[in-house]
Amino acid sequence: MTCTENCPKHQSTIEVSASIKRDRTPTQVEIDVTLSASASDRNQAYEKFEAQIQRFKAVVDSLTGKILSFKVGAPSESTEEIEKTFKKVDEITITTRATISVSTTDGLGEVIAALIKADLSFTTPRFTYPTITDLEPEHYEKVAAQARAKAESAARGSGCKLGQVLDID
């Protein structure tokens, strides 16, 4: 049955939805790098640790234009008794955390590649985004126009005309 009359008895409803996407680019990206070295001799542990510091410094120096800033924390030392070939020995570990900040995601891939190449351990990047602002009137207008266009297409496809909007949720 084709509905040509506009009466409540024969009115159909069409439900449509629409959405709007707002792009949010990170304003900053941070990567934590763990610098750590262990040895049974304290001097050897510090020599290995210094080698890691030098590799980290080389990464930072090679990416001067990509890195916004970096910081290196104070090292800490710990001793743990471990078993090696039928005897117990003390193993000294020197550890610190460094953080590299990149202003945008543009240089992120290069920083990660350089850290991998330098054989340095790092965490998943942390992204800082700008504060989400409230939707502006033009956002609502855009999504309403999008929903209306979908509803008009659905009405035409079913052989009817779109009447007045009954409800917006």
Disulfide bonds with the S-S distance in Angstrom:
none
